Amino acid sequence: MPERLQKVLAGAGVASRREAENWIKAGRVTVNDRPATLGQRVAEDDRIAVDGRRIRLERAAPSDLVLIYHRPPGEALKVAGEGADSTASSTYERLPSVRGRRWLPLSPLAPTDGGLELFTTDGTLRAAASRAAASDLAISYSVRVNGEPTEELIAGLAARAAVADPPFAIDAARTAGGEGRNRWFDFDTRRARGRDLRELLLSAGLEVSRILRTRVGPVTMDRALSRGRHRELTAEERAALYTAVGLGAPGAPGARTRPRAAPAAASASAGSRSARPTRPGSRGPAGRDRSR
């Protein structure tokens, strides 16, 4: 069935719908080698190009499709109701269109936080991931604080987290550079949301200015994925994610049985120099996006 051109461009993952509209108005988009018009409907066999470069059209989504998305801090998942800022893009506007299915977020971030988001077309995976995130699924964050906390204070955060409300685990806390009074720290956690870390650090007298999620289970943010962009998980990444949340790898014998408890993250002492999760926009040892 023919669909509006700007929706198809968003479905190809090259732009949000609003960006696509601007490209069409600017004459950068062609359909079958002719200049496109705003609101034009296109079919699967139409040839669409942006700046002369052919765009692959959307396809029907498999039941186990999983996307990794680099969510900018402050970006809403969905467009708000009437009266909302019409110029602001939402996460769902940036995701590709999928026929016959819808995107389901896996443990979505709070609007104030950013970094790694996962979306799937598989409701079973979403349910299993929600249970795993509430138990022992390893989740890593990079946090920027204003100040110069002592090593003793950072080392004591794990004990504070264990008695927080609700309690969570910090398996490792590492310093990760910074400039001036802005200091970055990497935290390997279990059962922790971004706001849990924020409240913990505030209670310790530290002002938090940025929280980025960098890892969910076996899936780590890669450097090549810039803000507002997405990609499909590889077959290996997808299989590892399904296994981590207690489901068999897609297509494997015995897959989709009742989820078992996710394996606990390997324990590490605070201040450890073990390998850190990768982040996009590297300008330092951990590949951190330092843009404000």
RAHUJO-V120196 format. One record per residue. N is the residue number from 1. SS is DSSP state (alpha for helix, beta for strand, coil for the rest). D_LAST is the distance of its C-alpha to the last C-alpha in Angstrom with 1 decimal. Layout:
# RAHUJO-V120196
((N & SS & D_LAST) (N & SS & D_LAST))
This chain:
# RAHUJO-V120196
((1 & coil & 42.2) (2 & coil & 40.4) (3 & beta & 37.0) (4 & beta & 34.8) (5 & alpha & 33.1) (6 & alpha & 29.5) (7 & alpha & 30.0) (8 & alpha & 31.3) (9 & alpha & 28.5) (10 & alpha & 26.0) (11 & alpha & 28.4) (12 & coil & 28.2) (13 & coil & 24.5) (14 & coil & 23.6) (15 & coil & 22.0) (16 & coil & 21.7) (17 & alpha & 24.8) (18 & alpha & 23.3) (19 & alpha & 22.0) (20 & alpha & 25.5) (21 & alpha & 27.2) (22 & alpha & 25.5) (23 & alpha & 26.6) (24 & alpha & 30.1) (25 & alpha & 30.3) (26 & coil & 29.4) (27 & coil & 32.2) (28 & coil & 30.2) (29 & beta & 31.8) (30 & beta & 35.5) (31 & beta & 37.8) (32 & coil & 40.9) (33 & coil & 40.2) (34 & beta & 40.2) (35 & beta & 37.4) (36 & coil & 36.0) (37 & coil & 36.1) (38 & coil & 33.8) (39 & coil & 35.2) (40 & coil & 37.3) (41 & beta & 38.4) (42 & beta & 38.6) (43 & coil & 40.4) (44 & coil & 39.9) (45 & coil & 42.2) (46 & coil & 40.4) (47 & coil & 38.7) (48 & beta & 35.1) (49 & beta & 33.1) (50 & beta & 29.9) (51 & coil & 30.2) (52 & coil & 33.4) (53 & beta & 32.0) (54 & beta & 33.7) (55 & coil & 31.8) (56 & coil & 33.1) (57 & coil & 33.9) (58 & coil & 33.2) (59 & coil & 35.7) (60 & beta & 37.1) (61 & coil & 35.1) (62 & coil & 36.8) (63 & coil & 37.0) (64 & coil & 34.9) (65 & coil & 31.9) (66 & beta & 28.6) (67 & beta & 25.2) (68 & beta & 21.9) (69 & beta & 18.9) (70 & beta & 15.2) (71 & beta & 14.0) (72 & coil & 10.6) (73 & coil & 9.7) (74 & coil & 11.8) (75 & coil & 14.0) (76 & coil & 17.7) (77 & coil & 20.3) (78 & coil & 22.8) (79 & coil & 23.2) (80 & coil & 24.3) (81 & coil & 27.7) (82 & coil & 29.2) (83 & coil & 27.3) (84 & coil & 23.8) (85 & coil & 21.3) (86 & coil & 23.0) (87 & coil & 20.1) (88 & coil & 17.8) (89 & coil & 18.1) (90 & coil & 19.1) (91 & alpha & 19.1) (92 & alpha & 22.9) (93 & alpha & 22.8) (94 & alpha & 21.0) (95 & coil & 23.6) (96 & coil & 26.8) (97 & coil & 29.9) (98 & coil & 32.5) (99 & beta & 36.2) (100 & coil & 38.0) (101 & coil & 35.2) (102 & coil & 32.0) (103 & coil & 28.7) (104 & beta & 28.5) (105 & beta & 25.3) (106 & beta & 25.8) (107 & coil & 24.5) (108 & coil & 21.6) (109 & coil & 18.4) (110 & coil & 17.8) (111 & coil & 15.8) (112 & coil & 13.1) (113 & coil & 12.6) (114 & beta & 11.8) (115 & beta & 13.3) (116 & beta & 17.0) (117 & beta & 19.3) (118 & beta & 23.0) (119 & beta & 25.3) (120 & beta & 29.1) (121 & coil & 32.2) (122 & coil & 34.2) (123 & alpha & 34.9) (124 & alpha & 36.5) (125 & alpha & 33.5) (126 & alpha & 31.3) (127 & alpha & 33.9) (128 & alpha & 34.3) (129 & alpha & 30.5) (130 & alpha & 30.3) (131 & alpha & 33.2) (132 & alpha & 31.9) (133 & alpha & 28.4) (134 & coil & 30.5) (135 & coil & 32.5) (136 & coil & 31.6) (137 & coil & 29.2) (138 & beta & 26.7) (139 & beta & 23.1) (140 & beta & 20.3) (141 & beta & 16.8) (142 & beta & 14.1) (143 & beta & 12.9) (144 & beta & 10.7) (145 & beta & 12.9) (146 & beta & 13.4) (147 & coil & 16.7) (148 & coil & 19.0) (149 & coil & 21.1) (150 & coil & 24.4) (151 & alpha & 25.6) (152 & alpha & 28.2) (153 & alpha & 25.7) (154 & alpha & 23.8) (155 & alpha & 27.2) (156 & coil & 28.4) (157 & alpha & 25.8) (158 & alpha & 27.9) (159 & alpha & 30.9) (160 & alpha & 28.9) (161 & alpha & 27.7) (162 & alpha & 31.3) (163 & coil & 32.5) (164 & coil & 29.5) (165 & coil & 30.4) (166 & coil & 30.1) (167 & coil & 30.4) (168 & coil & 28.4) (169 & beta & 28.4) (170 & beta & 26.1) (171 & beta & 27.7) (172 & beta & 25.5) (173 & beta & 22.7) (174 & beta & 21.3) (175 & beta & 19.2) (176 & beta & 16.7) (177 & beta & 15.5) (178 & beta & 12.7) (179 & beta & 12.5) (180 & coil & 14.1) (181 & coil & 14.3) (182 & beta & 11.3) (183 & beta & 13.3) (184 & beta & 13.1) (185 & beta & 16.2) (186 & beta & 17.7) (187 & beta & 20.2) (188 & beta & 23.0) (189 & beta & 24.4) (190 & beta & 27.1) (191 & coil & 27.4) (192 & coil & 24.0) (193 & coil & 21.6) (194 & alpha & 18.0) (195 & alpha & 19.3) (196 & alpha & 22.0) (197 & alpha & 19.7) (198 & alpha & 17.8) (199 & alpha & 21.2) (200 & alpha & 22.6) (201 & alpha & 20.0) (202 & alpha & 20.3) (203 & alpha & 24.0) (204 & coil & 23.7) (205 & coil & 22.1) (206 & coil & 18.5) (207 & beta & 15.6) (208 & beta & 13.2) (209 & beta & 9.5) (210 & beta & 8.8) (211 & beta & 11.7) (212 & beta & 12.1) (213 & beta & 15.7) (214 & beta & 16.9) (215 & beta & 20.7) (216 & beta & 23.3) (217 & coil & 26.8) (218 & coil & 27.4) (219 & beta & 24.6) (220 & beta & 21.6) (221 & coil & 18.4) (222 & coil & 19.2) (223 & coil & 17.2) (224 & coil & 18.5) (225 & coil & 17.2) (226 & coil & 14.1) (227 & coil & 12.2) (228 & coil & 14.9) (229 & coil & 17.7) (230 & beta & 20.6) (231 & beta & 23.7) (232 & beta & 26.9) (233 & coil & 27.5) (234 & coil & 30.2) (235 & alpha & 33.6) (236 & alpha & 33.2) (237 & alpha & 29.8) (238 & alpha & 31.4) (239 & alpha & 34.5) (240 & alpha & 32.6) (241 & alpha & 30.7) (242 & alpha & 34.0) (243 & alpha & 35.6) (244 & alpha & 33.0) (245 & coil & 33.4) (246 & coil & 37.1) (247 & coil & 38.1) (248 & coil & 40.0) (249 & coil & 38.3) (250 & coil & 38.8) (251 & coil & 42.3) (252 & coil & 43.4) (253 & coil & 46.7) (254 & coil & 46.3) (255 & coil & 42.8) (256 & coil & 41.7) (257 & coil & 43.9) (258 & coil & 43.0) (259 & coil & 39.7) (260 & coil & 40.2) (261 & coil & 37.9) (262 & coil & 34.8) (263 & coil & 35.2) (264 & coil & 33.6) (265 & coil & 30.9) (266 & coil & 32.2) (267 & coil & 32.0) (268 & coil & 30.3) (269 & coil & 30.2) (270 & coil & 27.1) (271 & coil & 25.8) (272 & coil & 27.1) (273 & coil & 25.9) (274 & coil & 26.7) (275 & coil & 24.9) (276 & coil & 21.3) (277 & coil & 20.0) (278 & coil & 18.4) (279 & coil & 14.9) (280 & coil & 13.8) (281 & coil & 12.1) (282 & coil & 13.9) (283 & coil & 13.4) (284 & coil & 15.2) (285 & coil & 18.2) (286 & coil & 16.8) (287 & coil & 15.1) (288 & coil & 11.6) (289 & coil & 8.7) (290 & coil & 6.3) (291 & coil & 3.8) (292 & coil & 0.0))
